[in-house]
Amino acid sequence: MAEIEEYISSGILELYVYGALSETESREVTNMLREYPEVEKEVEEIEDALQKLAVGVAPYNPEALLASLKSKLTPRTPVRSITPESTRRTKWVAYIGWAASLVLLIGLFFLFQQNSALRNSLTEAETKNSIIEQQIADIREDAENTKQILAAIRDNNISRIPLQGQGVAPDAYATVYWNNEDNTAYIDAQGLPEPPRGQVYQVWSLTMQPLTPTSIGLLDDFVDDDNKIFALQNANESEAFGITLEPEGGSESPTMEQLYVLGTVAAP
């Protein structure tokens, strides 16, 4: 019947299921349910659709959720036995309330997840920033050290003494930049091979008559020093410089069999 189809499409049945009608309107729908099976079927389909909608918002375990919801709701009496309007309304209001609570809980869960991810991202960003800041500080320190070294070796009081490779390492070489005004010797050891583990290069100031070696220091952290330039104090009246390979910690006197480079100071 066209009138029944128009009644069904009016939207009143949805409001009836949601419990949004007045008592008079609900009583009218109840009478229609008694009289017209197609109206009853439509109400059942609306109720079924609402159940599926509530289940659909639970992506993890919808079957368990639906069972939980059903356990908290009064079992539905078949429509033909005519459930009182107030009971039906209360039941569906409760059902919709559970569904709304579920949506809220899921929303809070995803909000918590997003906040956790955001906190992790911020922590990672702070760590990266700290690393970058440290790298920048290291670069600035290296640049400042390089600037000071360049200024030192370009000083007018600097004497440049090239050291040539000896029998144990004929291809080795080094350079001593000696400032006898402030008694500083800058050793450019870029031409020396990496020392074996447990050994260290030791720098000697030499006087020739008689031959007297005096240690002026070790080239510590040779491997980690990228510039391979070392500043050592030298207050001696040096006539030559030599570098030997010694046991870690250095030696009292040079091991001549491990003399890597040697060079004499040019006469003024």
MITORDREN-975469 format. One record per atom (N, C-alpha, C, O): atom name; z, x, y. Coordinates in pm, whole numbers. Layout:
atomo zz xx yy
CA Z X Y
...
% end
This chain:
atomo zz xx yy
N 0 85 -120
CA 0 0 0
C 0 88 124
O 70 189 131
N -81 47 222
CA -93 124 344
C 37 129 420
O 70 230 482
N 115 18 416
CA 240 15 488
C 341 114 429
O 415 180 502
N 343 122 295
CA 435 216 230
C 395 360 260
O 481 444 287
N 264 389 255
CA 216 524 285
C 250 562 429
O 288 676 458
N 236 465 519
CA 272 492 659
C 421 518 673
O 463 603 751
N 502 441 595
CA 648 459 599
C 686 599 547
O 772 666 604
N 618 641 439
CA 646 773 381
C 609 885 478
O 683 982 492
N 496 870 546
CA 447 975 636
C 516 974 772
O 488 1060 855
N 605 879 795
CA 670 868 925
C 773 979 949
O 810 1006 1063
N 821 1042 840
CA 922 1148 853
C 1064 1099 835
O 1157 1179 836
N 1081 970 817
CA 1217 917 803
C 1282 961 672
O 1404 976 664
N 1198 981 568
CA 1256 1022 439
C 1314 1164 447
O 1418 1192 387
N 1247 1253 522
CA 1302 1388 541
C 1436 1382 613
O 1531 1452 576
N 1443 1299 716
CA 1570 1286 787
C 1679 1228 697
O 1796 1264 708
N 1638 1138 609
CA 1732 1078 513
C 1789 1185 420
O 1910 1190 396
N 1700 1271 368
CA 1743 1378 278
C 1835 1476 351
O 1933 1523 294
N 1803 1509 478
CA 1884 1603 555
C 2016 1542 603
O 2101 1612 657
N 2033 1407 582
CA 2155 1341 627
C 2161 1323 777
O 2268 1323 836
N 2043 1307 840
CA 2037 1299 985
C 2019 1157 1037
O 2002 1137 1157
N 2023 1058 949
CA 2004 920 992
C 2139 853 1016
O 2243 896 965
N 2134 748 1094
CA 2254 666 1112
C 2278 586 985
O 2194 582 896
N 2396 522 977
CA 2428 444 858
C 2330 328 840
O 2291 296 728
N 2292 265 949
CA 2198 152 942
C 2064 198 888
O 2004 133 802
N 2015 313 941
CA 1886 365 898
C 1892 410 752
O 1798 387 675
N 2004 474 714
CA 2019 517 575
C 2020 397 480
O 1962 403 371
N 2086 287 523
CA 2090 167 440
C 1949 110 420
O 1914 61 313
N 1871 119 526
CA 1732 71 518
C 1652 153 418
O 1577 97 338
N 1668 287 421
CA 1596 373 328
C 1643 346 184
O 1562 345 92
N 1774 324 167
CA 1828 295 35
C 1763 169 -24
O 1728 166 -142
N 1748 68 59
CA 1682 -55 15
C 1538 -29 -26
O 1488 -86 -123
N 1470 60 50
CA 1332 93 17
C 1325 168 -117
O 1232 149 -195
N 1425 254 -142
CA 1429 326 -269
C 1440 230 -387
O 1378 249 -491
N 1522 124 -368
CA 1539 27 -475
C 1409 -49 -505
O 1378 -85 -618
N 1336 -69 -397
CA 1220 -159 -411
C 1092 -87 -445
O 1007 -143 -514
N 1076 36 -398
CA 947 103 -413
C 965 237 -486
O 1027 329 -431
N 914 251 -607
CA 924 377 -683
C 857 493 -612
O 903 607 -622
N 748 466 -540
CA 680 575 -470
C 766 636 -360
O 757 756 -331
N 850 554 -299
CA 941 606 -198
C 1048 693 -265
O 1083 801 -217
N 1100 643 -379
CA 1197 722 -455
C 1138 857 -497
O 1205 960 -487
N 1012 857 -545
CA 947 981 -588
C 932 1077 -472
O 951 1198 -488
N 899 1025 -355
CA 882 1111 -237
C 1014 1178 -199
O 1016 1295 -162
N 1123 1101 -207
CA 1254 1159 -176
C 1288 1270 -275
O 1340 1375 -236
N 1258 1246 -401
CA 1285 1349 -502
C 1204 1475 -475
O 1255 1586 -492
N 1080 1459 -432
CA 996 1576 -402
C 1049 1652 -281
O 1045 1775 -277
N 1100 1578 -182
CA 1158 1645 -64
C 1282 1725 -105
O 1301 1838 -62
N 1366 1663 -189
CA 1485 1733 -236
C 1448 1858 -316
O 1512 1963 -301
N 1347 1846 -399
CA 1303 1961 -479
C 1250 2073 -390
O 1277 2190 -414
N 1174 2035 -287
CA 1121 2135 -194
C 1233 2207 -122
O 1225 2328 -99
N 1337 2135 -85
CA 1450 2196 -16
C 1524 2293 -107
O 1568 2399 -64
N 1537 2256 -234
CA 1599 2347 -330
C 1521 2477 -342
O 1578 2585 -342
N 1388 2464 -352
CA 1304 2584 -365
C 1313 2671 -240
O 1310 2794 -248
N 1322 2606 -125
CA 1334 2682 -1
C 1463 2762 2
O 1464 2879 42
N 1572 2700 -41
CA 1701 2770 -43
C 1699 2887 -140
O 1751 2995 -111
N 1636 2864 -258
CA 1627 2971 -359
C 1540 3084 -308
O 1566 3201 -338
N 1437 3053 -233
CA 1342 3155 -187
C 1401 3256 -92
O 1345 3364 -77
N 1513 3223 -26
CA 1572 3321 66
C 1661 3421 -5
O 1718 3509 60
N 1674 3411 -137
CA 1755 3507 -212
C 1666 3592 -298
O 1637 3554 -412
N 1618 3709 -248
CA 1519 3788 -321
C 1572 3863 -440
O 1492 3911 -520
N 1703 3875 -457
CA 1753 3963 -561
C 1781 3890 -692
O 1743 3940 -798
N 1847 3772 -689
CA 1881 3701 -813
C 1881 3552 -784
O 1989 3491 -777
N 1765 3491 -766
CA 1757 3350 -727
C 1816 3256 -830
O 1873 3153 -795
N 1801 3291 -961
CA 1853 3201 -1063
C 2005 3193 -1053
O 2062 3084 -1058
N 2069 3307 -1040
CA 2215 3308 -1030
C 2261 3236 -904
O 2361 3166 -904
N 2185 3255 -793
CA 2220 3191 -668
C 2212 3039 -681
O 2303 2968 -639
N 2104 2989 -741
CA 2086 2846 -757
C 2197 2789 -844
O 2250 2681 -815
N 2232 2860 -951
CA 2340 2814 -1038
C 2472 2808 -961
O 2551 2715 -979
N 2494 2910 -874
CA 2616 2912 -796
C 2621 2795 -699
O 2724 2730 -682
N 2506 2770 -635
CA 2500 2658 -541
C 2525 2525 -613
O 2600 2440 -565
N 2461 2509 -728
CA 2478 2384 -802
C 2623 2363 -846
O 2673 2251 -849
N 2691 2478 -879
CA 2829 2465 -924
C 2920 2421 -811
O 3028 2367 -836
N 2878 2444 -689
CA 2960 2409 -574
C 2925 2271 -518
O 2992 2221 -427
N 2823 2210 -573
CA 2778 2080 -525
C 2809 1975 -630
O 2812 2005 -750
N 2833 1855 -587
CA 2854 1744 -680
C 2723 1713 -748
O 2622 1697 -680
N 2719 1703 -881
CA 2594 1672 -950
C 2532 1545 -892
O 2600 1446 -866
N 2400 1551 -874
CA 2330 1439 -811
C 2318 1322 -908
O 2275 1340 -1022
N 2355 1206 -864
CA 2338 1084 -942
C 2195 1038 -929
O 2142 1040 -818
N 2129 998 -1037
CA 1990 951 -1027
C 1977 847 -917
O 2068 767 -894
N 1861 849 -850
CA 1840 763 -733
C 1852 616 -769
O 1900 537 -689
N 1808 579 -888
CA 1807 438 -926
C 1947 379 -932
O 1961 258 -919
N 2051 459 -952
CA 2185 406 -954
C 2242 389 -815
O 2354 342 -797
N 2161 430 -713
CA 2191 410 -571
C 2321 481 -532
O 2428 420 -527
N 2309 614 -503
CA 2422 690 -451
C 2455 640 -311
O 2364 622 -231
N 2580 619 -279
CA 2616 573 -144
C 2562 670 -39
O 2556 791 -60
N 2522 610 76
CA 2459 690 181
C 2550 804 229
O 2502 915 251
N 2679 777 244
CA 2770 880 295
C 2784 995 198
O 2792 1110 239
N 2786 963 65
CA 2794 1069 -35
C 2670 1155 -36
O 2678 1277 -40
N 2553 1088 -31
CA 2427 1164 -29
C 2420 1254 93
O 2380 1370 83
N 2458 1201 207
CA 2451 1280 329
C 2545 1400 320
O 2510 1512 357
N 2666 1374 269
CA 2764 1484 258
C 2713 1593 164
O 2728 1712 190
N 2653 1548 53
CA 2602 1644 -45
C 2496 1734 16
O 2500 1856 1
N 2400 1675 86
CA 2291 1757 139
C 2333 1838 260
O 2279 1946 285
N 2428 1784 336
CA 2481 1867 445
C 2548 1991 388
O 2533 2100 441
N 2625 1972 278
CA 2689 2087 213
C 2585 2184 158
O 2599 2305 171
N 2480 2128 97
CA 2376 2213 39
C 2307 2295 148
O 2287 2416 133
N 2271 2228 256
CA 2206 2299 367
C 2301 2403 426
O 2258 2510 468
N 2431 2369 429
CA 2528 2466 481
C 2534 2591 396
O 2542 2702 449
N 2532 2574 263
CA 2530 2691 174
C 2404 2773 195
O 2410 2896 201
N 2291 2706 208
CA 2164 2778 230
C 2168 2855 361
O 2125 2970 368
N 2222 2790 467
CA 2231 2859 596
C 2324 2979 587
O 2296 3084 645
N 2436 2963 515
CA 2528 3076 499
C 2461 3191 426
O 2481 3308 459
N 2380 3155 325
CA 2309 3258 250
C 2213 3335 340
O 2206 3457 336
N 2138 3260 421
CA 2045 3325 514
C 2121 3419 608
O 2076 3530 635
N 2237 3373 657
CA 2317 3456 747
C 2364 3583 678
O 2358 3692 735
N 2412 3570 552
CA 2459 3689 480
C 2347 3788 456
O 2366 3908 472
N 2230 3736 418
CA 2116 3826 396
C 2077 3895 526
O 2046 4014 528
N 2080 3818 636
CA 2049 3878 766
C 2147 3988 803
O 2107 4093 853
N 2276 3963 777
CA 2377 4064 806
C 2359 4188 719
O 2379 4300 765
N 2320 4166 592
CA 2297 4279 501
C 2184 4368 553
O 2198 4490 559
N 2072 4305 590
CA 1960 4385 639
C 1993 4450 773
O 1946 4560 801
N 2074 4383 856
CA 2116 4444 982
C 2202 4568 954
O 2187 4670 1021
N 2292 4556 855
CA 2374 4671 817
C 2288 4786 767
O 2310 4902 802
N 2187 4752 683
CA 2097 4855 631
C 2023 4925 745
O 2010 5047 745
N 1976 4846 841
CA 1902 4904 954
C 1994 4992 1038
O 1953 5099 1084
N 2119 4947 1057
CA 2212 5028 1135
C 2244 5158 1063
O 2255 5263 1127
N 2259 5152 930
CA 2285 5274 853
C 2167 5370 863
O 2186 5491 882
N 2047 5316 851
CA 1927 5401 864
C 1919 5462 1003
O 1880 5577 1018
N 1956 5382 1104
CA 1952 5433 1241
C 2054 5545 1260
O 2025 5647 1323
N 2176 5525 1204
CA 2277 5631 1214
C 2231 5759 1144
O 2251 5869 1196
N 2169 5744 1027
CA 2119 5862 955
C 2011 5932 1036
O 2007 6055 1042
N 1923 5853 1099
CA 1815 5912 1180
C 1873 5987 1299
O 1826 6095 1334
N 1976 5928 1361
CA 2039 5994 1475
C 2106 6125 1433
O 2099 6225 1503
N 2172 6122 1316
CA 2238 6243 1266
C 2134 6353 1238
O 2155 6469 1274
N 2022 6313 1175
CA 1917 6410 1147
C 1859 6466 1277
O 1831 6585 1287
N 1841 6377 1376
CA 1785 6422 1504
C 1881 6518 1573
O 1838 6618 1631
N 2012 6487 1566
CA 2110 6577 1628
C 2112 6712 1558
O 2123 6816 1623
N 2100 6712 1425
CA 2097 6839 1350
C 1973 6920 1388
O 1982 7041 1412
N 1857 6853 1394
CA 1734 6922 1431
C 1744 6978 1573
O 1699 7089 1601
N 1804 6898 1664
CA 1819 6944 1802
C 1910 7067 1808
O 1884 7161 1884
N 2017 7066 1726
CA 2107 7182 1724
C 2034 7307 1674
O 2052 7416 1728
N 1952 7288 1570
CA 1876 7401 1516
C 1778 7453 1619
O 1764 7574 1639
N 1708 7360 1685
CA 1610 7400 1788
C 1680 7471 1903
O 1631 7572 1954
N 1796 7416 1946
CA 1870 7480 2055
C 1912 7622 2017
O 1905 7713 2099
N 1956 7640 1890
CA 1996 7773 1845
C 1876 7867 1842
O 1886 7984 1880
N 1760 7814 1796
CA 1640 7896 1794
C 1599 7937 1935
O 1558 8051 1958
N 1609 7843 2028
CA 1576 7875 2167
C 1671 7981 2222
O 1629 8074 2291
N 1800 7965 2190
CA 1898 8064 2236
C 1868 8202 2177
O 1879 8303 2247
N 1831 8205 2047
CA 1797 8334 1984
C 1674 8397 2048
O 1670 8517 2072
N 1574 8313 2077
CA 1452 8364 2140
C 1483 8421 2278
O 1434 8527 2316
N 1567 8348 2353
CA 1603 8396 2487
C 1680 8528 2478
O 1658 8619 2558
N 1771 8536 2379
CA 1848 8659 2361
C 1756 8775 2324
O 1769 8886 2377
N 1661 8749 2232
CA 1566 8854 2193
C 1482 8897 2313
O 1456 9016 2332
N 1440 8799 2392
CA 1357 8830 2508
C 1436 8914 2609
O 1383 9008 2668
N 1563 8879 2628
CA 1646 8954 2722
C 1669 9096 2670
O 1664 9192 2746
N 1696 9110 2538
CA 1714 9244 2481
C 1588 9327 2496
O 1593 9445 2530
N 1473 9264 2469
CA 1346 9336 2482
C 1324 9380 2626
O 1278 9491 2652
N 1357 9292 2719
CA 1343 9325 2861
C 1430 9445 2898
O 1386 9534 2970
N 1554 9446 2849
CA 1645 9557 2878
C 1596 9687 2815
O 1605 9793 2877
N 1544 9678 2693
CA 1494 9797 2625
C 1375 9855 2699
O 1367 9976 2721
N 1282 9767 2738
CA 1164 9814 2812
C 1205 9880 2943
O 1152 9985 2981
N 1301 9818 3012
CA 1346 9878 3138
C 1410 10013 3113
O 1394 10106 3192
N 1483 10025 3001
CA 1552 10151 2971
C 1454 10262 2939
O 1467 10373 2992
N 1355 10235 2854
CA 1264 10342 2810
C 1161 10377 2919
O 1092 10478 2909
N 1152 10292 3023
CA 1061 10323 3133
C 1133 10392 3250
O 1074 10419 3354
N 1262 10419 3229
CA 1340 10486 3334
C 1287 10627 3356
O 1239 10692 3263
N 1296 10676 3481
CA 1246 10810 3514
C 1322 10921 3444
O 1271 11031 3427
N 1446 10892 3404
CA 1529 10994 3341
C 1508 11002 3189
O 1575 11081 3122
N 1419 10923 3137
CA 1397 10918 2994
C 1309 11035 2947
O 1208 11068 3009
N 1353 11097 2836
CA 1271 11197 2768
C 1221 11135 2637
O 1299 11076 2562
N 1093 11150 2611
CA 1034 11092 2490
C 1016 11203 2386
O 947 11302 2411
N 1080 11185 2270
CA 1073 11286 2164
C 1012 11223 2040
O 1079 11144 1973
N 887 11254 2007
CA 827 11201 1884
C 881 11274 1762
O 898 11396 1764
N 909 11198 1654
CA 958 11255 1530
C 850 11237 1423
O 801 11127 1401
N 815 11347 1358
CA 707 11346 1259
C 763 11334 1117
O 875 11377 1090
N 683 11276 1027
CA 721 11261 888
C 737 11395 818
O 661 11488 845
N 833 11404 730
CA 860 11526 654
C 820 11507 507
O 760 11406 471
N 855 11606 424
CA 806 11611 286
C 834 11486 205
O 748 11443 127
N 952 11425 220
CA 986 11309 140
C 910 11184 183
O 894 11090 105
N 863 11183 310
CA 790 11067 362
C 693 11116 469
O 718 11095 587
N 582 11180 429
CA 490 11240 527
C 425 11139 621
O 383 11177 731
N 416 11013 582
CA 353 10913 669
C 451 10846 763
O 411 10765 847
N 578 10877 751
CA 678 10814 838
C 672 10875 977
O 625 10987 997
N 720 10798 1074
CA 729 10848 1211
C 832 10765 1286
O 868 10655 1245
N 880 10820 1397
CA 976 10752 1483
C 970 10816 1620
O 906 10920 1639
N 1038 10754 1716
CA 1041 10808 1852
C 1181 10792 1908
O 1244 10688 1892
N 1230 10898 1973
CA 1358 10892 2042
C 1333 10891 2192
O 1264 10978 2245
N 1390 10788 2260
CA 1386 10784 2407
C 1528 10817 2454
O 1620 10736 2442
N 1542 10941 2508
CA 1676 10992 2539
C 1695 10999 2689
O 1621 11065 2762
N 1800 10926 2735
CA 1838 10932 2876
C 1963 11017 2885
O 2073 10970 2855
N 1946 11144 2928
CA 2062 11234 2932
C 2146 11214 3056
O 2243 11287 3078
N 2110 11113 3139
CA 2194 11078 3253
C 2307 10984 3209
O 2422 11002 3251
N 2274 10885 3126
CA 2380 10794 3077
C 2410 10816 2929
O 2483 10738 2867
N 2354 10925 2872
CA 2382 10966 2734
C 2348 10858 2631
O 2421 10838 2534
N 2236 10790 2652
CA 2191 10689 2557
C 2060 10733 2494
O 1968 10777 2563
N 2053 10720 2362
CA 1929 10751 2290
C 1879 10622 2225
O 1950 10561 2146
N 1757 10582 2259
CA 1695 10463 2199
C 1603 10510 2087
O 1508 10585 2112
N 1630 10467 1965
CA 1554 10510 1849
C 1455 10401 1811
O 1494 10292 1770
N 1326 10432 1827
CA 1221 10339 1783
C 1184 10378 1640
O 1112 10476 1618
N 1235 10299 1543
CA 1219 10334 1402
C 1116 10246 1331
O 1124 10227 1210
N 1021 10193 1405
CA 922 10103 1348
C 841 10172 1237
O 793 10105 1146
N 825 10305 1246
CA 743 10377 1149
C 817 10422 1025
O 760 10494 943
N 941 10381 1008
CA 1017 10418 888
C 1005 10307 785
O 1005 10189 820
N 995 10344 657
CA 992 10241 552
C 1129 10175 537
O 1230 10231 579
N 1130 10058 478
CA 1256 9986 458
C 1344 10066 362
O 1297 10105 255
N 1469 10090 397
CA 1555 10171 310
C 1590 10096 183
O 1600 9973 185
N 1610 10167 71
CA 1653 10102 -52
C 1791 10039 -36
O 1868 10077 51
N 1820 9942 -122
CA 1952 9878 -118
C 2061 9983 -142
O 2051 10067 -231
N 2167 9974 -60
CA 2279 10067 -75
C 2262 10195 3
O 2347 10284 -6
N 2153 10209 80
CA 2131 10329 159
C 2098 10291 303
O 2059 10178 332
N 2115 10389 394
CA 2099 10362 537
C 2043 10486 605
O 2068 10598 563
N 1967 10462 712
CA 1918 10575 792
C 2029 10623 886
O 2101 10544 947
N 2039 10758 895
CA 2138 10819 984
C 2065 10915 1078
O 1980 10993 1036
N 2101 10908 1208
CA 2032 10986 1311
C 2120 11107 1347
O 2241 11096 1363
N 2053 11223 1359
CA 2125 11348 1386
C 2072 11414 1513
O 1951 11421 1537
N 2168 11461 1593
CA 2135 11548 1706
C 2150 11693 1660
O 2250 11729 1598
N 2050 11776 1689
CA 2048 11913 1636
C 2046 12015 1750
O 1976 11999 1850
N 2124 12119 1733
CA 2107 12239 1814
C 2056 12347 1720
O 2092 12349 1602
N 1972 12438 1771
CA 1895 12525 1682
C 1963 12659 1655
O 1948 12713 1546
N 2036 12715 1751
CA 2094 12848 1735
C 2245 12844 1758
O 2291 12846 1872
N 2322 12837 1649
CA 2280 12818 1509
C 2247 12671 1484
O 2282 12585 1565
N 2181 12642 1374
CA 2143 12505 1341
C 2270 12424 1314
O 2344 12448 1219
N 2292 12328 1404
CA 2414 12247 1395
C 2377 12099 1407
O 2337 12053 1514
N 2391 12026 1299
CA 2363 11881 1306
C 2489 11802 1345
O 2598 11830 1296
N 2471 11703 1432
CA 2580 11613 1472
C 2530 11469 1461
O 2429 11431 1521
N 2601 11390 1383
CA 2560 11250 1367
C 2584 11172 1496
O 2689 11182 1558
N 2483 11094 1535
CA 2502 11006 1652
C 2500 10858 1613
O 2509 10771 1700
N 2487 10830 1484
CA 2499 10691 1443
C 2405 10650 1331
O 2318 10727 1289
N 2424 10529 1283
CA 2345 10472 1174
C 2253 10364 1228
O 2283 10298 1327
N 2141 10346 1161
CA 2049 10238 1195
C 2086 10117 1108
O 2015 10081 1014
N 2200 10055 1143
CA 2248 9940 1067
C 2157 9819 1088
O 2086 9809 1188
N 2160 9726 990
CA 2080 9602 998
C 1932 9632 1020
O 1863 9561 1093
N 1885 9740 956
CA 1747 9781 975
C 1649 9671 933
O 1551 9644 1003
N 1677 9607 821
CA 1584 9505 768
C 1579 9384 860
O 1472 9327 881
N 1694 9343 914
CA 1700 9221 994
C 1659 9241 1139
O 1635 9143 1210
N 1649 9364 1184
CA 1613 9392 1323
C 1461 9394 1336
O 1395 9487 1288
N 1405 9292 1401
CA 1259 9282 1413
C 1202 9391 1503
O 1093 9443 1475
N 1272 9426 1610
CA 1220 9526 1703
C 1227 9667 1647
O 1148 9754 1684
N 1322 9690 1557
CA 1346 9823 1499
C 1374 9927 1608
O 1338 10044 1595
N 1441 9881 1716
CA 1483 9972 1823
C 1635 9967 1831
O 1694 9860 1844
N 1698 10085 1822
CA 1843 10094 1815
C 1894 10184 1927
O 1840 10292 1950
N 2000 10137 1996
CA 2060 10216 2103
C 2183 10288 2050
O 2276 10225 2000
N 2183 10424 2062
CA 2296 10505 2015
C 2343 10596 2128
O 2265 10637 2214
N 2470 10625 2127
CA 2526 10715 2228
C 2506 10861 2184
O 2532 10897 2069
N 2460 10943 2278
CA 2436 11085 2247
C 2474 11170 2368
O 2397 11183 2464
N 2594 11228 2362
CA 2641 11314 2471
C 2619 11462 2440
O 2671 11548 2511
N 2542 11491 2336
CA 2520 11631 2293
C 2408 11696 2374
O 2323 11629 2432
N 2410 11827 2375
CA 2299 11903 2433
C 2194 11917 2324
O 2179 12024 2265
N 2123 11813 2299
CA 2032 11809 2185
C 1908 11893 2209
O 1851 11892 2318
N 1867 11966 2105
CA 1742 12042 2107
C 1640 11981 2010
O 1521 12012 2016
N 1690 11894 1920
CA 1602 11825 1825
C 1675 11704 1772
O 1797 11690 1784
N 1596 11615 1711
CA 1653 11496 1646
C 1591 11482 1508
O 1473 11510 1488
N 1672 11438 1414
CA 1622 11412 1279
C 1684 11284 1224
O 1792 11242 1267
N 1616 11224 1130
CA 1668 11103 1065
C 1661 11124 914
O 1556 11155 859
N 1776 11107 849
CA 1782 11121 704
C 1823 10988 641
O 1877 10900 707
N 1796 10976 510
CA 1839 10859 434
C 1967 10897 361
O 1970 10991 282
N 2074 10821 389
CA 2205 10854 334
C 2264 10733 260
O 2217 10621 276
N 2369 10759 179
CA 2439 10646 116
C 2498 10554 222
O 2531 10599 332
N 2511 10427 189
CA 2564 10328 283
C 2699 10375 338
O 2788 10416 263
N 2710 10369 471
CA 2830 10420 538
C 2809 10555 602
O 2888 10597 686
N 2700 10626 563
CA 2669 10754 624
C 2735 10873 556
O 2817 10858 466
N 2696 10992 603
CA 2746 11117 544
C 2801 11207 652
O 2768 11193 770
N 2887 11301 610
CA 2943 11399 704
C 2838 11498 749
O 2839 11544 864
N 2747 11530 659
CA 2638 11624 692
C 2509 11569 635
O 2511 11495 537
N 2395 11604 695
CA 2268 11545 650
C 2226 11591 512
O 2247 11707 474
N 2166 11500 436
CA 2106 11533 307
C 1963 11577 334
O 1875 11494 356
N 1941 11708 333
CA 1812 11761 379
C 1698 11719 287
O 1584 11708 330
N 1731 11694 158
CA 1625 11647 67
C 1576 11508 104
O 1470 11464 59
N 1655 11437 188
CA 1617 11303 230
C 1588 11299 381
O 1610 11198 447
N 1538 11413 434
CA 1498 11417 575
C 1364 11349 591
O 1262 11398 541
N 1362 11235 660
CA 1240 11156 673
C 1156 11199 794
O 1035 11218 782
N 1220 11215 909
CA 1144 11254 1028
C 1224 11356 1108
O 1346 11361 1101
N 1150 11440 1185
CA 1213 11546 1265
C 1126 11574 1386
O 1004 11572 1378
N 1192 11601 1502
CA 1117 11635 1622
C 1204 11710 1719
O 1324 11686 1728
N 1143 11802 1792
CA 1217 11884 1888
C 1200 11831 2029
O 1100 11768 2064
N 1303 11860 2110
CA 1301 11818 2251
C 1219 11920 2329
O 1243 12041 2319
N 1123 11872 2405
CA 1038 11962 2484
C 1121 12027 2593
O 1213 11965 2647
N 1088 12151 2625
CA 1156 12223 2731
C 1129 12154 2865
O 1017 12110 2889
N 1231 12144 2953
CA 1212 12081 3082
C 1116 12160 3171
O 1089 12120 3284
% end
